[in-house]
Structures are given as structure tokens and as C-alpha cells.
């Protein structure tokens, strides 16, 4: 009985903790302690150097007791249950079941223009054009390491001068990710890494989670765009990245590619030089733009494709 009580307490406390670690704009004393305090940095390095902590959080989120945290989570984040399938939270057997919930048909209309490229997920959209060895992304004074991101120098060269699109998923977002174009997706390549938080506070501390964290690299083969690098990135408290698509088989724009188990994280997409034109509203200033899966973010501009 005592052990069950202790387990229940850990379980119910782990959900709000992981939520707060992912909350947009979160700059509380917890992150400050982990990333600025000497003692906190030691704790953080232990926690983020392996997946044990994130696995523990994921394990807790899969227990039946965790479902009692769903209602609080919904209310805190103003989640629209009417678009969820099912919409009745009592139908979910655990917090993670709700976290990776599906949506009702039509909840995310897919842009049908054959030349459009759509957002793969709900979240905040960042765009970086004309990638070079000197490009910085959210970490001032520290160039973004394209080769490290994809784990291969030859592949990285394909995207020099190209465009990087990043979608950051907050905890309240729909956590399944989809294909941005019709394509033939490869088998995912696993790139080992750490489990840093992907909060903006972490970038400000000089850490680049996109190149440090565990991630999966999927090459989307497209007859006109070439190879799009499609990269789901893990993070602190993300239990697992799960792909659901069929490898090396044709997928349609908007088809589900996979999901993030409890936590929240990021999708990175790399496009080769002179292949796409990003919509102007996403390139004004350096601020992220709220986006829904299926919304158009760019159009194909390869010579001959639109002729």
C-alpha cells in the first residue's frame, strides 16, 4: 500500500513537471537552476545525457493513474476537445493516450494546391533561408551546424543555400506529425544524442538542441524537390518518437508520418536551394508564426515545374 501511494505521488507530480518544462515562454527558477546554477548544471547533465529520465516520465504517462491529470491539462491549456477523436476524456486509458490523440476527419484541412508545401504539425513555425556555414538559429554567436544535424557531410551539402523550416510543438499541441508533400519516405535513420529541453531559454543559454538531441532522419524523395530532410527531434521528457508510415512506399500530402509520445518537441525540414518559395508571412522578422498542420507554408518553385 505504501509503495502504491509513493508511486501515485510520483506519477501525478511528473505530469505537471514535464508540462512546465515544455511550456512556451517558461523561464522559471527550474530552468534557471538547471541551465545556470553550477549544481543544477550537474543535475541537468546527468538527466539529459541519457534517456532514463525521459523514459521514466514516459512510463509514468502510460500508467492508468496518469489519466487523472488529463482534465487539469485540458483546462490549463484550453484544449479544444471538440476536434479530438474521441472527444470524451474518459475514453482515454492514460495521459499518454490523450497526448497522442487523433483528430476528427476534417479538423485539419490539407491545402490541395498541387504546388503547395504544408506544415507537418501544429506549433510555432520558424523559417531560415539561404543556409550557410555562418547561419545562426536562435543561439547568438554560434553558427548552426548543418552537418551535425543530418549526421553526414555529403548530405548536408545538398542543403547549403537552401531553406530550413522548423516547427516547435508545445505540450498543448496536437502531437502527430504528417508529410508536407506527396513523396516516398525512406527508412528512418536514428541519430543518437542528448535530451535537452527545447525551450527558448535553453537556446538563450548557448545550447542548440536541434543538433544535440536524439533525432530521426527521414529522406522524403520527391520527383521535383529532390530529397527533403525530414527530422523529428526528441527532447527532455519526450518518451519516444514513433513513426507510423510504410517505408519506401508512396505517401500523400497530409498523411500521418508518426507521433511524439508524452512531451513535446520539434520537426525540422531541409529543402534544397532554389526549390521552394516560402510564403511572405512566414519570413517577416525573426518571430515564430502559429501554424496548423495542413496549412500552406510554401510553394514549389523549381524551374519547369510550374511551366
The 8 nearest C-alpha neighbors of each residue, nearest first, counted from 0:
[[1, 3, 2, 4, 5, 6, 7, 8],
 [0, 2, 4, 3, 5, 6, 7, 8],
 [3, 1, 5, 4, 0, 6, 7, 8],
 [2, 4, 6, 0, 1, 5, 7, 8],
 [5, 3, 7, 1, 2, 6, 8, 0],
 [6, 4, 2, 8, 7, 3, 9, 1],
 [7, 5, 3, 9, 4, 8, 10, 2],
 [8, 6, 10, 4, 5, 9, 3, 11],
 [7, 9, 5, 11, 10, 6, 12, 4],
 [10, 8, 6, 12, 7, 11, 13, 5],
 [9, 11, 7, 13, 8, 59, 12, 6],
 [10, 12, 8, 13, 9, 14, 7, 65],
 [13, 11, 9, 10, 14, 15, 8, 16],
 [12, 14, 16, 10, 11, 15, 9, 17],
 [13, 15, 17, 16, 12, 11, 18, 10],
 [16, 14, 18, 17, 13, 12, 19, 11],
 [17, 15, 13, 19, 18, 14, 12, 20],
 [16, 18, 20, 14, 19, 15, 13, 236],
 [19, 17, 15, 21, 16, 20, 22, 14],
 [18, 20, 22, 16, 21, 17, 15, 25],
 [19, 21, 17, 18, 22, 16, 196, 25],
 [22, 20, 19, 18, 170, 169, 198, 23],
 [21, 23, 19, 25, 20, 18, 24, 169],
 [22, 24, 25, 21, 169, 198, 199, 170],
 [25, 23, 26, 22, 199, 198, 200, 21],
 [24, 26, 22, 23, 27, 19, 20, 198],
 [27, 25, 24, 30, 200, 28, 31, 29],
 [28, 26, 29, 25, 30, 31, 32, 19],
 [27, 29, 31, 30, 32, 26, 33, 25],
 [30, 28, 32, 31, 27, 33, 26, 20],
 [31, 29, 33, 32, 28, 34, 27, 26],
 [30, 32, 28, 35, 29, 34, 33, 27],
 [31, 33, 36, 39, 29, 30, 35, 34],
 [32, 34, 39, 40, 30, 43, 31, 35],
 [33, 35, 31, 40, 32, 30, 36, 39],
 [36, 34, 31, 32, 33, 37, 40, 39],
 [35, 37, 32, 39, 38, 40, 34, 33],
 [38, 36, 40, 39, 35, 41, 32, 34],
 [39, 37, 41, 40, 36, 42, 33, 32],
 [38, 40, 33, 36, 32, 42, 41, 37],
 [39, 41, 43, 33, 37, 42, 38, 34],
 [42, 40, 44, 38, 39, 43, 45, 37],
 [41, 43, 39, 45, 40, 44, 46, 38],
 [44, 42, 40, 46, 45, 33, 41, 47],
 [45, 43, 41, 47, 42, 46, 48, 40],
 [44, 46, 42, 43, 48, 47, 41, 49],
 [45, 47, 43, 44, 48, 52, 42, 49],
 [48, 46, 194, 44, 193, 49, 195, 45],
 [49, 47, 193, 45, 44, 46, 194, 50],
 [50, 48, 47, 51, 193, 46, 194, 45],
 [49, 51, 53, 52, 54, 194, 47, 48],
 [52, 50, 54, 53, 49, 55, 46, 47],
 [53, 51, 55, 54, 50, 46, 56, 236],
 [52, 54, 236, 56, 50, 238, 55, 51],
 [53, 55, 57, 51, 238, 52, 56, 50],
 [56, 54, 58, 52, 57, 53, 51, 59],
 [55, 57, 53, 59, 58, 54, 236, 60],
 [58, 56, 238, 54, 60, 55, 59, 261],
 [59, 57, 55, 61, 60, 56, 54, 62],
 [58, 60, 56, 61, 62, 57, 10, 55],
 [59, 61, 57, 95, 94, 58, 65, 62],
 [60, 62, 58, 59, 95, 93, 57, 94],
 [63, 61, 59, 64, 65, 60, 93, 58],
 [62, 64, 93, 65, 92, 66, 61, 94],
 [65, 63, 66, 62, 67, 93, 7, 10],
 [64, 66, 94, 67, 63, 93, 62, 60],
 [67, 65, 93, 94, 68, 69, 64, 63],
 [66, 68, 65, 69, 64, 70, 94, 71],
 [67, 69, 66, 71, 65, 70, 72, 94],
 [70, 68, 72, 66, 71, 67, 94, 73],
 [69, 71, 73, 72, 68, 74, 67, 88],
 [72, 70, 74, 73, 69, 68, 75, 67],
 [71, 73, 69, 75, 70, 74, 76, 68],
 [74, 72, 70, 78, 76, 71, 75, 77],
 [73, 75, 77, 71, 76, 72, 70, 78],
 [74, 76, 72, 73, 77, 71, 78, 70],
 [75, 77, 73, 78, 74, 171, 72, 170],
 [78, 76, 74, 73, 75, 79, 171, 72],
 [77, 79, 73, 76, 80, 171, 74, 75],
 [80, 78, 81, 82, 77, 83, 73, 86],
 [79, 81, 86, 83, 82, 78, 87, 73],
 [80, 82, 79, 83, 86, 84, 103, 85],
 [81, 83, 80, 103, 102, 106, 79, 84],
 [84, 82, 102, 86, 80, 85, 81, 103],
 [85, 83, 102, 86, 103, 101, 100, 82],
 [84, 86, 83, 87, 90, 88, 101, 100],
 [85, 87, 83, 80, 84, 81, 88, 82],
 [88, 86, 89, 85, 90, 80, 91, 84],
 [89, 87, 90, 91, 86, 69, 85, 97],
 [88, 90, 87, 91, 92, 66, 86, 69],
 [91, 89, 88, 87, 92, 85, 86, 97],
 [92, 90, 89, 93, 88, 96, 97, 66],
 [91, 93, 63, 66, 96, 90, 94, 89],
 [94, 92, 66, 63, 96, 95, 65, 61],
 [93, 95, 66, 65, 97, 60, 96, 69],
 [94, 96, 98, 60, 97, 93, 61, 261],
 [97, 95, 93, 94, 98, 99, 91, 100],
 [96, 98, 100, 95, 94, 99, 91, 93],
 [97, 99, 95, 100, 96, 261, 94, 174],
 [100, 98, 97, 96, 174, 95, 260, 175],
 [101, 99, 97, 98, 96, 83, 102, 84],
 [100, 102, 84, 83, 99, 103, 175, 85],
 [103, 101, 83, 84, 82, 106, 104, 100],
 [102, 104, 84, 106, 82, 83, 105, 101],
 [105, 103, 106, 102, 107, 108, 82, 84],
 [104, 106, 107, 108, 103, 102, 109, 82],
 [105, 107, 103, 104, 82, 102, 108, 83],
 [106, 108, 105, 293, 292, 109, 291, 104],
 [109, 107, 105, 293, 106, 110, 294, 292],
 [108, 110, 293, 111, 253, 107, 294, 117],
 [111, 109, 112, 294, 293, 295, 108, 117],
 [110, 112, 109, 113, 115, 114, 252, 108],
 [111, 113, 115, 114, 110, 116, 295, 298],
 [114, 112, 115, 111, 110, 116, 180, 298],
 [115, 113, 299, 112, 298, 116, 305, 300],
 [116, 114, 298, 112, 113, 297, 295, 117],
 [115, 117, 297, 179, 298, 180, 295, 296],
 [118, 116, 295, 179, 293, 294, 296, 119],
 [117, 119, 292, 293, 120, 294, 179, 296],
 [120, 118, 177, 179, 292, 176, 178, 117],
 [121, 119, 292, 176, 118, 291, 122, 177],
 [122, 120, 291, 292, 290, 172, 173, 168],
 [121, 123, 168, 167, 290, 166, 289, 120],
 [122, 124, 289, 167, 288, 166, 287, 290],
 [125, 123, 166, 288, 287, 165, 289, 290],
 [124, 126, 165, 287, 164, 166, 123, 288],
 [127, 125, 164, 163, 165, 128, 282, 124],
 [126, 128, 163, 162, 164, 125, 130, 129],
 [127, 129, 162, 130, 161, 163, 126, 160],
 [130, 128, 160, 161, 162, 131, 127, 159],
 [129, 131, 160, 159, 161, 128, 134, 162],
 [132, 130, 134, 133, 159, 160, 129, 161],
 [131, 133, 134, 142, 143, 130, 144, 145],
 [134, 132, 142, 131, 135, 143, 130, 141],
 [135, 133, 131, 142, 143, 132, 130, 136],
 [136, 134, 142, 143, 141, 138, 133, 137],
 [135, 137, 138, 143, 134, 142, 139, 127],
 [136, 138, 202, 139, 135, 203, 199, 207],
 [139, 137, 202, 136, 205, 141, 203, 135],
 [140, 138, 141, 137, 135, 205, 136, 203],
 [139, 141, 138, 142, 135, 205, 133, 137],
 [140, 142, 139, 138, 135, 143, 205, 136],
 [143, 141, 135, 133, 134, 144, 140, 132],
 [142, 144, 135, 134, 145, 136, 141, 133],
 [145, 143, 147, 146, 142, 148, 210, 132],
 [146, 144, 148, 147, 155, 143, 149, 132],
 [147, 145, 152, 155, 148, 144, 149, 151],
 [146, 148, 150, 144, 145, 149, 210, 151],
 [147, 149, 210, 145, 146, 150, 144, 209],
 [150, 148, 146, 151, 147, 155, 145, 216],
 [151, 149, 147, 146, 148, 152, 190, 155],
 [150, 152, 154, 146, 149, 153, 155, 147],
 [151, 153, 155, 146, 154, 156, 150, 149],
 [154, 152, 156, 155, 151, 157, 146, 150],
 [153, 155, 156, 151, 152, 157, 149, 158],
 [154, 156, 152, 146, 157, 153, 158, 145],
 [155, 157, 159, 158, 154, 153, 152, 146],
 [158, 156, 155, 154, 159, 271, 153, 272],
 [157, 159, 271, 161, 156, 155, 160, 270],
 [160, 158, 130, 156, 161, 131, 157, 272],
 [161, 159, 129, 130, 272, 131, 158, 162],
 [272, 160, 162, 271, 158, 129, 159, 130],
 [161, 163, 128, 270, 127, 269, 129, 130],
 [164, 162, 269, 127, 268, 126, 128, 270],
 [163, 165, 126, 268, 267, 125, 127, 269],
 [164, 166, 267, 125, 124, 266, 126, 268],
 [167, 165, 124, 266, 123, 265, 122, 125],
 [166, 168, 265, 123, 122, 264, 165, 169],
 [167, 169, 122, 264, 263, 265, 172, 166],
 [168, 170, 263, 172, 171, 21, 22, 23],
 [171, 169, 263, 172, 21, 262, 18, 168],
 [170, 172, 169, 76, 78, 173, 73, 72],
 [173, 171, 169, 170, 174, 121, 168, 122],
 [172, 174, 175, 121, 171, 99, 100, 120],
 [175, 173, 99, 258, 259, 172, 176, 98],
 [176, 174, 258, 257, 173, 259, 99, 177],
 [175, 177, 120, 119, 257, 258, 256, 255],
 [178, 176, 255, 119, 256, 253, 254, 120],
 [177, 179, 253, 252, 180, 119, 254, 256],
 [180, 178, 117, 119, 116, 252, 118, 253],
 [181, 179, 252, 178, 116, 182, 251, 117],
 [180, 182, 251, 252, 250, 178, 179, 183],
 [183, 181, 221, 250, 220, 249, 219, 180],
 [182, 184, 249, 220, 248, 247, 219, 250],
 [185, 183, 219, 247, 218, 246, 220, 182],
 [186, 184, 247, 218, 246, 217, 187, 219],
 [185, 187, 246, 217, 188, 184, 247, 218],
 [188, 186, 217, 216, 215, 185, 189, 218],
 [189, 187, 216, 215, 217, 190, 186, 214],
 [188, 190, 215, 214, 191, 187, 216, 213],
 [191, 189, 214, 213, 215, 188, 192, 150],
 [192, 190, 213, 189, 214, 193, 212, 215],
 [191, 193, 213, 212, 211, 190, 194, 214],
 [192, 194, 212, 48, 47, 213, 211, 195],
 [195, 193, 47, 234, 235, 212, 48, 196],
 [196, 194, 235, 234, 47, 193, 208, 197],
 [195, 197, 235, 234, 198, 194, 201, 20],
 [198, 196, 208, 234, 195, 199, 201, 264],
 [197, 199, 200, 196, 201, 21, 23, 202],
 [200, 198, 202, 201, 203, 197, 24, 137],
 [201, 199, 203, 198, 202, 26, 204, 25],
 [200, 202, 204, 203, 199, 198, 206, 197],
 [203, 201, 206, 199, 138, 204, 205, 200],
 [204, 202, 200, 201, 205, 138, 199, 137],
 [203, 205, 201, 202, 206, 200, 34, 35],
 [206, 204, 203, 202, 138, 207, 201, 139],
 [205, 207, 202, 204, 201, 208, 138, 203],
 [206, 208, 209, 202, 210, 211, 205, 138],
 [209, 207, 211, 212, 210, 195, 197, 206],
 [210, 208, 207, 211, 212, 232, 148, 197],
 [209, 211, 148, 208, 147, 207, 212, 144],
 [212, 210, 208, 192, 209, 193, 207, 213],
 [213, 211, 193, 192, 194, 208, 210, 209],
 [212, 214, 192, 191, 233, 193, 190, 232],
 [213, 215, 232, 190, 233, 231, 212, 189],
 [214, 216, 189, 188, 230, 231, 187, 190],
 [217, 215, 230, 188, 187, 229, 189, 218],
 [218, 216, 187, 229, 185, 228, 230, 219],
 [217, 219, 228, 185, 227, 184, 226, 229],
 [220, 218, 184, 227, 226, 183, 182, 221],
 [219, 221, 226, 183, 182, 225, 184, 218],
 [220, 222, 225, 182, 224, 223, 226, 219],
 [221, 223, 225, 224, 220, 182, 226, 183],
 [224, 222, 221, 225, 301, 304, 274, 299],
 [225, 223, 221, 274, 222, 226, 227, 271],
 [224, 226, 221, 223, 220, 222, 227, 271],
 [227, 225, 220, 219, 218, 221, 228, 224],
 [226, 228, 219, 270, 218, 269, 229, 225],
 [227, 229, 218, 269, 268, 217, 226, 230],
 [230, 228, 268, 217, 216, 267, 218, 227],
 [229, 231, 216, 267, 215, 266, 232, 217],
 [232, 230, 266, 215, 214, 265, 267, 233],
 [233, 231, 214, 265, 266, 230, 264, 213],
 [234, 232, 213, 214, 264, 212, 237, 194],
 [235, 233, 194, 196, 195, 237, 264, 236],
 [234, 236, 194, 196, 195, 237, 53, 47],
 [237, 235, 53, 262, 238, 56, 17, 234],
 [238, 236, 262, 261, 234, 235, 239, 53],
 [239, 237, 57, 54, 53, 260, 261, 236],
 [238, 240, 260, 237, 259, 241, 233, 57],
 [241, 239, 259, 258, 260, 242, 233, 238],
 [240, 242, 257, 258, 239, 259, 243, 260],
 [243, 241, 257, 256, 244, 258, 240, 187],
 [242, 244, 257, 256, 241, 245, 255, 258],
 [245, 243, 256, 242, 246, 255, 257, 250],
 [246, 244, 248, 247, 243, 184, 250, 249],
 [245, 247, 186, 185, 248, 184, 244, 183],
 [246, 248, 185, 184, 183, 245, 249, 186],
 [249, 247, 183, 246, 245, 250, 184, 185],
 [250, 248, 183, 182, 251, 247, 184, 181],
 [251, 249, 182, 181, 183, 248, 254, 252],
 [250, 252, 181, 254, 253, 182, 180, 249],
 [251, 253, 180, 181, 178, 179, 254, 250],
 [252, 254, 178, 177, 251, 109, 179, 293],
 [255, 253, 177, 251, 252, 178, 256, 250],
 [254, 256, 177, 257, 176, 253, 178, 244],
 [257, 255, 177, 244, 243, 176, 242, 178],
 [258, 256, 242, 243, 241, 176, 175, 255],
 [259, 257, 175, 241, 176, 174, 240, 260],
 [260, 258, 240, 174, 239, 241, 261, 175],
 [259, 261, 239, 238, 237, 99, 262, 240],
 [262, 260, 237, 95, 238, 57, 98, 259],
 [263, 261, 237, 236, 170, 260, 17, 264],
 [264, 262, 170, 168, 169, 237, 261, 259],
 [263, 265, 168, 233, 167, 234, 232, 197],
 [264, 266, 167, 232, 166, 168, 231, 267],
 [265, 267, 231, 166, 230, 165, 232, 167],
 [268, 266, 165, 230, 164, 229, 231, 265],
 [269, 267, 229, 164, 228, 163, 230, 165],
 [268, 270, 163, 228, 227, 162, 164, 158],
 [271, 269, 162, 227, 161, 158, 163, 272],
 [270, 272, 161, 158, 274, 157, 273, 162],
 [161, 271, 273, 160, 274, 158, 270, 162],
 [274, 272, 275, 301, 271, 161, 300, 276],
 [273, 275, 301, 300, 272, 224, 271, 299],
 [276, 274, 299, 300, 298, 273, 277, 297],
 [275, 277, 298, 297, 300, 299, 278, 274],
 [276, 278, 297, 296, 279, 275, 298, 281],
 [279, 277, 297, 280, 296, 281, 276, 282],
 [280, 278, 282, 281, 277, 283, 276, 297],
 [279, 281, 278, 282, 283, 288, 277, 296],
 [282, 280, 279, 283, 278, 288, 126, 277],
 [281, 283, 279, 280, 284, 126, 278, 277],
 [284, 282, 280, 281, 279, 285, 286, 287],
 [285, 283, 286, 282, 281, 287, 280, 126],
 [284, 286, 287, 283, 282, 125, 126, 281],
 [285, 287, 284, 288, 125, 283, 281, 124],
 [288, 286, 125, 124, 123, 285, 289, 281],
 [287, 289, 124, 123, 290, 281, 286, 125],
 [290, 288, 123, 122, 124, 287, 291, 121],
 [291, 289, 122, 121, 123, 288, 124, 292],
 [292, 290, 121, 294, 120, 293, 122, 118],
 [291, 293, 120, 121, 118, 119, 294, 107],
 [292, 294, 109, 117, 118, 108, 110, 107],
 [295, 293, 117, 118, 292, 291, 110, 109],
 [296, 294, 117, 116, 297, 110, 115, 118],
 [295, 297, 117, 278, 116, 277, 118, 294],
 [298, 296, 277, 116, 278, 276, 295, 115],
 [299, 297, 115, 276, 114, 275, 116, 300],
 [298, 300, 275, 114, 301, 274, 115, 276],
 [299, 301, 275, 274, 276, 298, 302, 304],
 [300, 302, 274, 304, 299, 303, 273, 275],
 [303, 301, 304, 300, 305, 306, 274, 273],
 [302, 304, 306, 305, 301, 300, 223, 299],
 [305, 303, 301, 302, 306, 300, 223, 299],
 [304, 306, 303, 302, 300, 301, 299, 114],
 [305, 303, 304, 302, 301, 300, 299, 114]]
